[in-house]
Amino acid sequence: MNHRKYRPLFVAMIALMLALLACNAPTALPPTQNPFLPASTEVGEVGGASPTSIPASTEVPPTDTPVVTVCAFDAGYVADVTVPDNTPFLPNTAFVKTWRIQNTGSCDWETGTKLVYVSGDPLGGPPAVDLPLAAVGASVDVTVNFTSPGAPGTYRSNWQAQRPDGAKFGQQFYVQIVVPEPT
C-alpha cells in the first residue's frame, strides 16, 4: 500500500481539526455585577473595574501539593535530678550533675546526639557526653562528672544538645555551684 498518496489527506484533516478546536476557544466574558462593589455599580461604569480585571470565577481548583514535613530538633529542661543551683562544694571536690531533659522537637534524636559544653567554667567536665536516644516527647536523664574549682566563688557551666552534624539545638542547661570562703 502506498502511504505517500494519503499524506496530503492526513495533513488536511489535522488542519481541519485545529481550526475546529480554535472555534471553541474561550472568548471575553460579558460584563457582570462585581460582588465587591455596591449593587448599583456595574462593571465598566465610572468607579467600576474593567471587564478584564475581574476573574470569571473565585474558585481555586484543588491541587495535589505534597505535604512537606520538616524535622525540628529541640530539647527542653525538665528538672535538676542532682545538684540544685548554688549547691556548696569544698574546693577540688568531685560531683555528679544529672539533668532531666525532654525531646520537645518534632523528630526523634538520632545516634550520635550529644550534650556539649558551650560556655562558662568547664568545672573539669568533659567537652561532651552522649545523649540517650529519645523519641518525640520523651524525657531522658543525662549525667556529667565535674570537679569544683580550688578557689572560692560562684561557678556556672553551660551545656547544649548537639546533632551528629555539629548543629546545636534546644535551650541551654547549666550547673551552678558555690565554693565557699574557708572558715
Secondary structure, 3 states (H helix, E strand, C coil): CCCHHHHHHHHHHHHHHHHHHHHCCCCCCCCCECCCCCCCCECCCCCCCCHHHCCCCCCCCCCCCCCCCCCCCCEEEEEECCCCCCEECCCCCEEEEEEEEEECCCCCCCCCCEEEEEEECCCCCCCEEECCCCCCCCEEEEEEEEECCCCCEEEEEEEEEECCCCCEEEEEEEEEEEECCCC
